[in-house]
């Protein structure tokens, strides 16, 4: 790993960590706006609160997870949650000592104005793009710096020859692999056409193939891969689609093939605040879905006949984990 890459990753971690200081304010604002701290003065199941107040239960659960991580809420028995007294008084709709209205002003007036500053600063404002493909591809490259040595170790251990990268972005992993293993067959699949074109332009090795395809279209390949990667992509798919992807990967791999996946977990032991808020963002975004939990990954692996050979945290601040899965051997007489 080059020195400048280490410096860049350390700086990324620093900024990621700095975002956590904003989470209590965001959480307090939502709680004040909907009177949730008052409602949770006594322990209550989230499903009951969602039903009685006509709230989206999935998003409410994300808000609760963040509240527990930042210390605004406490878990009680039988799946119930209660608000902490100090935050309840500060963010109450009824307590005279409440300062919730100030937080509401900041979040509804000040913060949106600051976020719109980039559009107002230039005399020729740039359009606010809806396509975030390039941004996602660049941020994924930061995770790549730390994760690649683990991936490279799997390549060496499994003696992989044909590698398929699902959601390959700008091809950072594939370029690194090509540099270290010039004889391997490498293919990247990416749904965003502009990202595919940029990946091809950036490619340092001509034998890397990039294709614009939808992962869910279950593409057939000329040669069956013995290693399939899918990094920072699982949260773009709902539960049913995730199951379909695992099934496709299993059927695509050779008999002793491996599946490597990097994904943030909703229930990471370390870096709880950031993943909890990240999960809230994913759940609230129209094109994304809640982060997977460790248990969901285990269930997907078991259902689709994979064995989790290794799991390692790669970026603790964001809850990102590296998974190495291998195909289970089928018993004789099974399909």
PEZIGI-V999237 format. One record per run of one state. SS is the DSSP state (hx for helix, st for strand, lp for the rest). FROM is the first residue (numbers start at 1). LEN is the number of residues. If there is no record, write none. Layout:
ss = {SS SS}
from = {FROM FROM}
len = {LEN LEN}
This chain:
ss = {lp hx lp hx lp st hx lp hx lp st lp hx st lp hx lp hx lp hx lp hx lp st lp hx lp st lp hx lp st lp hx lp st lp hx lp hx lp st lp hx lp hx lp st lp st lp}
from = {1 3 34 36 40 44 46 54 57 71 73 76 77 80 84 85 91 100 116 117 122 133 159 162 167 172 181 185 191 193 203 208 213 215 218 227 232 234 237 239 253 258 265 272 285 294 304 306 316 320 328}
len = {2 31 2 4 4 2 8 3 14 2 3 1 3 4 1 6 9 16 1 5 11 26 3 5 5 9 4 6 2 10 5 5 2 3 9 5 2 3 2 14 5 7 7 13 9 10 2 10 4 8 8}
